[in-house]
Structures are given as C-alpha cells and as structure tokens.
Amino acid sequence: MTLPLAMYAQLPILIVVISLVYSATRFDRWDLILREAFRWGSRMVGFLVVIGVVLFLVTSFIDAR
Amino acid sequence: MSNPTTPQEHPVSFLAGLLSYLVPGLGQICQGRVAKGLLFMVCLLGLFHLGQAMGGWKNVYVPANDELSRLEDRIKELRKAAEPAADEINHVRQSMNDIAGQSRRPRLQQLPNNLYERWHYLGQFWIGISAWPALWQYFALPVPEEESHRFFHDLQSRPWEGEINEFWVDSDKTPDLGWIYTVIAGVLNILVIYDAYAGPAFHGDPREPKKEPKPQEASA
C-alpha cells in the first residue's frame, strides 16, 4: 500500500458491510433488506462524493490564489 | 391485528442476545434465521479481523501502566535487539511470572482508567469473544509459548511503544482505518445483539398500507 489512494480500496467493503448489517437489523425479508441496503449505500456514497467535491473545490480555490 | 411497523412477532430472547454477543449472528442462527445470522457473522467478523490486519494486529488491546507492563516492554525491547540477550530475557520473564498474579487485582481496579485512556476498546469489546484476548492479556493470564506460537502469544497484547513507532513510521493511513474498522464492527454488533434479543425493527414492509380491520373483526 504505497499509493496515496490505495487505502480507499477498503472503503467499498466498509460501505457494503454497514449497509447490509444495518438493513438486516431492520427487516427479516431479504427483498426488503437488499432494498434498504441499496438505499443506505447510495446515501453514504452520495454523501462522501459531495464531501469529496467540496474539498476538491476548496483546495482548487486555495491553489489558484 | 398486528401492526406491520411494530415488532411483535419475535419473542424476547435473552439467550439469543447473549449468543449474538459472543459470536455475531449466532443468536439468529439458533433462532432459525440462518442466512441472516451467517450474513452478520461473515460481515462483522470479516470487518473486525480485516481491521486488525490493517493495523498490523496491534490495534485491539487494553493499555496498562504498572511494573508488569514495564517488564513486558523490556522483554519486547530486548527481543528487538540485533543480538537478543537470552539470559536477560529469561530473567525479566521470571520477574514477570513472579508479579503477574499480584498484578491482576490492581489492574482490575485500574481498568476504567485504562479504558478511558484508550476508549477504542469500549467499541471493540462488543464484537464478543474475538476481543477477549485483549482482556486475557491485560490480566496477564497464561498464553501459548512465544517460541512455538508467536502470533497467539502476542495476540491483542499491549504493544511496546518502540514497536508502534516503528510500525507507524513505515505505514500510510491504513492503520488509522484499521482501528476504525474494528470499532465499527463492534458497535454494529450492538444492533445485531438487539436484533437477536427482540427481533428486527420492522416486520413486513412499512411502506405497505395498513390493512383496515373488517367490520366483523372490528365488532368482534
């Protein structure tokens, strides 16, 4: 693991595990578990992407000055 | 009539909750919810052990600051030397064996303070048996021989500061993510324990419209 981005390779594992486990504690039916897990996974990815974009814009703004 | 948004179908089971604490998902498996139990087991134990591996197996432990811990550090320091002094190691080990029994009660009394110093273990503890070696090591209970089972001898023992420094200097942020994974796995297991104890939060689809009772049922 020498690349700066390599540590983010484990991020999808974390998102999948949290979504699945959390959803499975809310429902017993697999169709509902998977649907809820997909929704939670999408929300987390969306949130992280927004944070990433904001940080990228901030650093770009700082570099440009 | 059962309301689909309130958990009523699962009887409360203290035993299932306890089993899911010991091994994530075991309570659900014993209740017949095998696939769900296996999902919890694979996901949480996988996440916990992945986190430990990312941290070089040095991120699940209970810290201590007493004479015994100083001797433990001394042994690890001696082992790291280019030419380990076997006589001194044996001497220190003998001193450790002499005071190990007397150190357990003071360590029990100091446990809240030591956990306050490293709160990570309060989250990791909830993964169950997988985090017990840290307590085993903390209370200086017998461990496998160092020469034959080095990994299990050191498993979840408090790392020596020099060892930690050396590991962190040679690492990127991966060890940081590692302990976070172990804490997340432990905290998620609290939800799993509750699921085994009292069932899932919802039965059926909460989006489905509630069935209105038929007039006969309502009058009955």
Contacts between the chains, C-beta under 8 A, distances in Angstrom:
chain1	res1	chain2	res2	distance
A	1	B	172	5.8
A	1	B	174	5.4
A	2	B	172	7.4
A	4	B	172	7.2
A	6	B	172	7.5
A	6	B	174	7.9
A	7	B	172	5.9
A	7	B	173	5.3
A	7	B	174	4.8
A	7	B	177	5.9
A	10	B	50	7.1
A	10	B	54	7.2
A	10	B	177	6.4
A	10	B	181	7.5
A	13	B	47	7.3
A	13	B	50	7.1
A	14	B	47	7.3
A	14	B	181	6.7
A	14	B	184	7.1
A	17	B	43	4.6
A	17	B	44	7.5
A	17	B	46	7.4
A	17	B	47	5.1
A	17	B	185	8.0
A	17	B	188	7.7
A	18	B	184	6.9
A	18	B	188	6.8
A	20	B	39	6.4
A	20	B	43	6.0
A	21	B	39	7.5
A	21	B	40	6.3
A	21	B	43	5.4
A	21	B	44	6.6
A	21	B	188	5.0
A	21	B	191	7.0
A	21	B	192	6.8
A	22	B	188	7.2
A	22	B	191	6.6
A	24	B	36	5.5
A	24	B	39	5.8
A	24	B	40	6.8
A	24	B	195	7.4
A	24	B	200	7.7
A	25	B	191	4.3
A	25	B	192	6.3
A	25	B	194	7.0
A	25	B	195	4.3
A	25	B	200	6.1
A	25	B	201	6.7
A	26	B	200	5.6
A	26	B	201	4.4
A	26	B	202	5.7
A	27	B	200	5.4
A	27	B	201	7.6
A	27	B	202	5.7
A	28	B	33	6.8
A	28	B	36	7.0
A	28	B	199	7.7
A	28	B	200	5.2
A	28	B	203	6.9
A	29	B	204	7.3
A	29	B	205	7.5
A	30	B	35	7.5
A	32	B	202	7.7
A	32	B	205	5.9
A	33	B	36	7.9
